[in-house]
Amino acid sequence: VQLVESGGGLVQAGGSLTLSCAASGSTFSINAMGWYRQAPGKQRELVAAIFSHSGSTNYADSVKGRFTISRDNAETTLYLQMNSLKPEDTAVYYCNLRAQGTNYWGQGTQVTVSS
């Protein structure tokens, strides 16, 4: 499985960005897909996840009401719509896919929010 993120960049506080993650390869039996982020000097943390069978979503408290995770029906593309961005949202954002007990990661895309 290969995951390629895109859509990161520099934005002013209050602005919006949409991240995309294109999945390819053997994407059978996907359990969940999600977005994680890692800021300098901090641990990687879950931002949002979407579960394949139920379509239910889960968000970190810090992004609830501002970020929206979604996917296409074929589960080949994952999105993260980020609104009302804050400087504390600055991080490298990673796409994650979990299938058959294995976690797959993208290479990450930088999001920088200026104050």
N, C-alpha and C positions, 0 to 999 in steps of 0.2 A: 504494500500500500504506500502510495506517495501522496503527500499533502503539500500544497503550495499556496501560501498566503499572499495576499495583495491588498492594497488599499490604505496602507499606513502612510503617515506623513506628519507634517507640522501644521497645527491649527491653533487658533487663538481660543482662549477660554470662552465657553459658551457656544462654541462651534460644533460641527458635526462631522463625522467620518463614517464610512461603511467599509468594513473589512470583509474580504471574501476568502474562502478556502476551497480550492479545487482538489477533489480526491480522485485518484486513479489507481488502477491495479485491482487486486482481489478484494473488492469491498462487499463481500458476502457476510451475512450474520453480524451486521453492525449492531452493537448494543446501545451506543450513545456517541454523540459528537459534542465537542465543546470548545470553548475558548479559555485559555489561561493567560496570565500575564506575569512578567517578572520585572520589577523595578530594580535599579542598581542597589546592591547591598541588601536586597530582600529576597525572601523565598518566592518561588513560583506559586501563584494562587489561582484558584478557579474563579473565572469571571461569570461564565454562563454555560449551561449544558442543555442539550435536548435529547430526549430518550426515544429510541427508534420505534418501539412497539406502541407506546402510549402517545407519543408526541408531546408529552409534558415537558416543562422547562423548569430550570432552577437557576437562580441568580444570586450572586454575592450581594449582601446587604448594601454595599457601597455603590452598586450600580442599578439597583432596583428603581424602576420608573424612568431611567435615562437610557438604558441599553436594551436592545431587543435582539434575541437570537432567532434565526430561522434557517430553513434548509429547503432545497428543491425536493420534489417528490421522489426523484431517483436517488436521493442522498449522495449526489456527486458534488454538490456545492453547498457550503455552509456560509452563513452570513452573520455579521454582527453590526447592527445599526447602533451607532453611538451618538447620542445627543447631549446637549448641555455639558460638554466636556470640561473637566477641571484639570488644573495642573497636576493634581495627584493621580490622574489617570495615565500620566506619562509612564511608559513601560514598553518592553518588547512583548508583543502579543503572539501567542502560539496557538495554532489549531491542533486539536486532539481528536483522535478517533479510537474508539475501543471496540474491538471485535474478537470474539473467541478467546477472551482472557488476555489479549495483547493490546498494549497502548502504542499508538503510532503518533508521531509528532511532525509538524512542519518545521521549517527553518526559522520561523518567526518574522514578524514585521514590526518596525519601530513606529510607535505613536508618541508624538511629543506635543504637549499642550502648553502653550506659553500664556503667562499671566498678563 
